[in-house]
Amino acid sequence: MLATGDYPTHPIRQPDPIQADTTPTPRVLTIISSVLEKLVARNDKLVEVLTEQPDGLNLDRNGTISAPLGKSLNAFHGVRAPNISIPNYLERIYKYTNCSPSCFVLGYVYIDRLAHKHPDSLLVSLNVHRLLVTCVMVASKVLDDVHYNNAFYARVGGVSNAELNRLELELLFLLDFGVAVSSQVFETYCFHLEQEMLINGVDQKVERVISPVAVDEIVTDIS
């Protein structure tokens, strides 16, 4: 389980002859980390407010009880939030899996799709890490010609292989297996992320190392 104190602190050795990537951290990781940290902080506060309501139910603007908080993302929930930050976690995934920076953009697309398909299920500190490693792993299968298997991503992500296999299937079903992203949609999300940084007064561009052209017809290998 990915919980405080359970996260592996020792370096993970990759299979020979491949070594951990020593190139500078891509800007896209910084951008996505910043966006997700703000979203998670906001949602954590919202959940804290909701738990103070009667029976943990949500209240609408008129103060009346509406639907309870969604459970769609419960499979990704941990008992406690991991003791590793979102930026460090994304950097760890990039360093040891050496997946292309575009995989992180595609992973962000999946998280955004989940938010739209399941609006009552929030991205919070208890589920964000599992969602990230699962989304990036699936994205690597879509975009990268060569990628590590689930067992290796599980080691990097601090979860068991069996759990990551289960989370991958959970993600695919929650997305209705909609993991294909056109180049136009990909560019739209890159622009959105760049605009988010401009709002904070930072002019950073997303690396477009691999442009997912014509991936609309790709079917991922979920083995």
Salt bridges, closest charged atoms under 4 A:
ASP16 OD2 - ARG13 NH2 2.32
ASP112 OD2 - HIS116 ND1 3.61
GLU163 OE2 - ARG130 NE 2.87
GLU163 OE2 - ARG166 NH2 3.76
GLU168 OE2 - LYS141 NZ 2.79
ASP176 OD2 - LYS117 NZ 3.27
GLU187 OE1 - ARG208 NE 2.88
GLU194 OE2 - ARG208 NH1 3.04
GLU196 OE2 - HIS192 NE2 4.00
